[in-house]
């Protein structure tokens, strides 16, 4: 039986207004976070934005990763809109280009819908992907598990039933690379239960306490990422 997951409450949706406060806290703490962070060794990282967002939304995150030793880039595909499957060829091409340039597997970091797309690329091409880090990304429950279901359906042209059927078919092929999932029980856009992956063979979950919109500038997320990107974790 498919698990029924309800969208975040009106109170949680209202709390998304804290995003400015969260960004300010990050700017104040970023120097010490950067100083304490586990450093990369030039590993390639492709960062994917959330639904209806583009590379501008992940600029701070990518700058941080570059400052601690990674080679982070945006996905370069404009706004993350339309149907998810339409984006897979473009993301695959970006991953192939980075893998060829750096001669090693690519780490994928995806915020919200960007994490969904990252998972699907890793599902199809584990030979190119070292690991996937998802940030507030739903993996079950369909559009009905979010507070923006109508917007998603309008943009993609898919009903919740069609989305769930697509996911069911895709999940017949498990994701074989490590997945590290960051979620928040205070998320006002995606129900936190929708972010819990109980199907992938190598997945770990990490709870934070911030908003969904603020995850790209979250102190907790920025503290977690360096550790989760390391092949030792």
N, C-alpha and C positions, 0 to 999 in steps of 0.2 A: 504494500500500500504506500502511495506517495505521501510523504510527510507534508502536512498543511502548515505553512509558515505565514503568519500575519505580518503586515508591514509595521514599521515603527509607529509608536503612539504620537499623538499630537504634541505632547510635552517634549518628546525627544526631537521632533521636527523643529519645534520652537527653539530648542537649545542649540541648533545648528548656528544660530546667531553669534555663538562664542568664537567663531573662527578667527575674528580679528584679534581677540585676546590671545588665542593659541599661537598665532603668527608672531605676535609681539614677544611672547615668552621664548619662542625659538630664537629670535634675533638676539635676545639678551643672553641666552645660554649657549649659542652656537660656538663661540670660541672655545669654551671648556669641553663641549661635546666633541669638537674636532680634535682637541688635544688628547682626549682620553680614548678616542676611537681606535679599534683594531684596524690596521692599515692594509690596503690591498697592494698588489704587486703588478699593477698594470692590466688586470683582468678586464675584458670587455663587458660592459653592462648596457643593455638596451632598456630604456625606460618608456613605458606606455601610459598615456593619459587616460582619464576616466571618460564616461559618456558625456558627449557634447563639449569636451575640452580638447585642448591641443598642447603642443610642446611648451607653450608659455606657462602652463599650470605646473609643470614639473621642473622648471628652470632652477629653483632654489635647491631642490633635491639633487639634481644632476651636478650642480656646482659643488655641493657638499661631497658627493661621491668622488668627483674628480680631485677635490682637495685632499682626500685621504688615500689617494693612490690608485683609484680605479679609472678606467677609460669609459666614461658614461656618455651616452648620446640619446637624443630624443628619437622618437620613431619616424619623424619626418613625413608623416602622411596626412597632415592637416588635422581637422576636427574629427574626433572619434564619434561618428554618427553612422547612419544607415545600418545595414545588417552586419552582424558580427562576422559571418563567414566571408563577406566581401573583403574584409581587411586581411584575411589570412595570407593571401599571396604577397601582398606588399610587406607585411611583417616578416614573412619567411625570407624574402629577398634581402631585407635589411640584416637579418640574422646571418644569412649565408655570406654577405659581404663582410660583416665583422669577423666571422669565423675565418674567412680566407685571409683577411688583413692581419689578424693577431695570431693565427694558427693555433687557436684553442677554442673550446666550447664557450658559448655566450651565456651570461647570466641575464635573466629577464626579470625586470621589476615592473609590476603592473598595478596601477591604482584603479580600484573599482572595476569598471568594464575592461580596462587595460589588463587587469589580472586575468579576467576570463579569457581574453584573446591570447595572452601569454601561455596559459595552460593548454589551449588548443594547439598552439604551435609546438609546444613541447610534447604533446600527445602524439602528434604526427611525425615529429622529427627529433627524437631523443638523442640522435647522434650529433646534433648541433647545439643542444642546450645543456648547460652544466647543472642549472637549478632554476627554480621559479620562486620569486617572492611576490605574494599577492598582498595588497593593502585594501582592506574593506571590500573584497571581491566576493560576490555571491556565487555559490556553486550548486545550489539547489533551491527549490521553491519558486523558480520562474520569476517573471516580472511582478507577480502578485506579492512577492516578499519585499518589495521596495515601495517607497512613498512616491515614486515617479513612474509608476506602471503605465499610466495613460500616455505620458510623454514617450516612453520607450516603444509602446505599441504603435503610436502615431508615426514615429520616426522610422521604425523597421517594417511596418506593415504586417507584423506577425501577431497572432493571437497568443495568449498564455499557453494554450494547449499545443500550438505549433512549436513554441519555444521549448516546452517540456519534452515534446517528442524528439526534437532535434538533440537535446541534451541526453536523453535516454539512449539514443542510437550512438552518439559519440562516446558515451561512457562504457560501451562494450569493449573498447580498447583502452585499458588503464594507462595512466600517465606513469612512466617508469623512472623519471628523474625526481630528485628531491624537491618537495614543495614546502615552503615555509609561509604560513598564512597569518597575517596580522589582522585583527578584528577589534571592534569596540562594542561593548554592550550599551554604550551611550550613542551609538550611530543612529542618526535621525533620517537616513536615506535608505540604508539596507538593513534589514533585520539581521541581527548578529548570528542567529541560528542558521541563516542561509549561508554563512561563511564557513561553517564547520564541514570539512571534507571527511566523510566516513567511508570513502571508497578507494582512494589512492593508497598504494602500498607504502610510500615513504612521505608522510606528511606530518608536520608539527604545527600547532596553533599557539599564537601569542596574543594575549589580551592587552589592549590599551584602554584608555578612559576618555578619549577625545571624541570630537565630532567627525562625521564623514567628510565634509567639505574641508576640514582642517587637517586631514591626515597627511597632506603634502607638505605641511609646515608644522608638524607635531614633534614636540620634544621627545616623547616616548618612541615614536616611529624612528626618528633620527638616531636615537640611542640603540635601537634594536638592529637597524639595517646593517651596520658594519659587521656585527657578529653573525647575522643570518646569511650574509653574502659569502662568508668564509667557507671554504670547502671542508673545514674541520667541524662544521656544525650542520 
